[in-house]
């Protein structure tokens, strides 16, 4: 059976970051937690047929800033999921959190609620870097939150960014070395990019040039490898036993239910891949009778591109037979672009494993485009 996960979206945040293109909305007053919990419960019940009695391998509560929510609400939500769906005995339940004092004070209660993995949005340990990307916490709060997260959770991820406005290589190195010194099992290191429909897109900041950004990427990869972290996905690094199972399900083209404002879902029904998107704006979502705004089947021409868009993010690649198991299509469907990408030095195909080369990893978007019709 295709593995199944659940994503739950909380759309509110304390302040919208200028680089953020996620479905997040600045809370102008009290968040309607009770109403939103009731809507999530109805949404979950309507989504249950997509589970097809499969156990959940992971739950990811993201946003927005879900850690702004009361721990009692998170506990009730997890109990609601457990009462309606079968959960694997070792289910991974992740909560995204920010380093603000209000949220870090809730860490013990979140752990008691059932959260067993915390993803902490640090971004930088440098005050200037944090100001440059509009974060509302400072470096001292970042360090305090990092320590508290590791105190209360067995599995912790630090989210970091590099190539920040006017950042130097030395500053980027200091961020990575500080994170390594704390010793989390998992680190996500993202190159800051300017996305459409963001404040940075409307008023672009002065970013490091391409050569300096490339030097930062090399530094990140070398420093983390030297500290015992495996670079297993484009932006993800983990020590043994600490890979993010929820994200791995995405990259291996597993299925996932998605509930909450703007949440995405992908389920395989009767050998057909169905994608859904929930209503994006919280007000529309709360008053909706039907939470699904978009629903469409991915046809055979679209499946190779969708599969490769995910699987090629895995630096070690994927078994060739996984393509057929997840898409229902023979590998011969993509034989021509596979051969050409291998000839161009972007892929290596050996021992039934298909993997991007270091060159392919650096030009991943161009590589993926070869499989999109």
Secondary structure as GFF3:
##gff-version 3
##sequence-region A 1 373
A	DSSP	beta_strand	4	10	.	.	.	ID=ss1
A	DSSP	beta_strand	12	13	.	.	.	ID=ss2
A	DSSP	beta_strand	25	26	.	.	.	ID=ss3
A	DSSP	alpha_helix	33	47	.	.	.	ID=ss4
A	DSSP	three_ten_helix	48	51	.	.	.	ID=ss5
A	DSSP	beta_strand	56	63	.	.	.	ID=ss6
A	DSSP	three_ten_helix	66	68	.	.	.	ID=ss7
A	DSSP	alpha_helix	71	84	.	.	.	ID=ss8
A	DSSP	beta_strand	87	97	.	.	.	ID=ss9
A	DSSP	alpha_helix	101	104	.	.	.	ID=ss10
A	DSSP	alpha_helix	107	113	.	.	.	ID=ss11
A	DSSP	beta_strand	117	123	.	.	.	ID=ss12
A	DSSP	alpha_helix	127	132	.	.	.	ID=ss13
A	DSSP	alpha_helix	139	152	.	.	.	ID=ss14
A	DSSP	beta_strand	155	162	.	.	.	ID=ss15
A	DSSP	alpha_helix	169	182	.	.	.	ID=ss16
A	DSSP	beta_strand	186	191	.	.	.	ID=ss17
A	DSSP	alpha_helix	199	202	.	.	.	ID=ss18
A	DSSP	alpha_helix	210	226	.	.	.	ID=ss19
A	DSSP	beta_strand	230	233	.	.	.	ID=ss20
A	DSSP	beta_strand	236	238	.	.	.	ID=ss21
A	DSSP	alpha_helix	245	251	.	.	.	ID=ss22
A	DSSP	beta_strand	255	259	.	.	.	ID=ss23
A	DSSP	beta_strand	264	269	.	.	.	ID=ss24
A	DSSP	beta_strand	272	278	.	.	.	ID=ss25
A	DSSP	alpha_helix	282	286	.	.	.	ID=ss26
A	DSSP	beta_strand	292	298	.	.	.	ID=ss27
A	DSSP	alpha_helix	300	311	.	.	.	ID=ss28
A	DSSP	beta_strand	318	319	.	.	.	ID=ss29
A	DSSP	alpha_helix	320	327	.	.	.	ID=ss30
A	DSSP	three_ten_helix	331	334	.	.	.	ID=ss31
A	DSSP	alpha_helix	335	343	.	.	.	ID=ss32
A	DSSP	beta_strand	347	350	.	.	.	ID=ss33
A	DSSP	beta_strand	353	356	.	.	.	ID=ss34
A	DSSP	alpha_helix	358	362	.	.	.	ID=ss35
A	DSSP	alpha_helix	364	369	.	.	.	ID=ss36
###
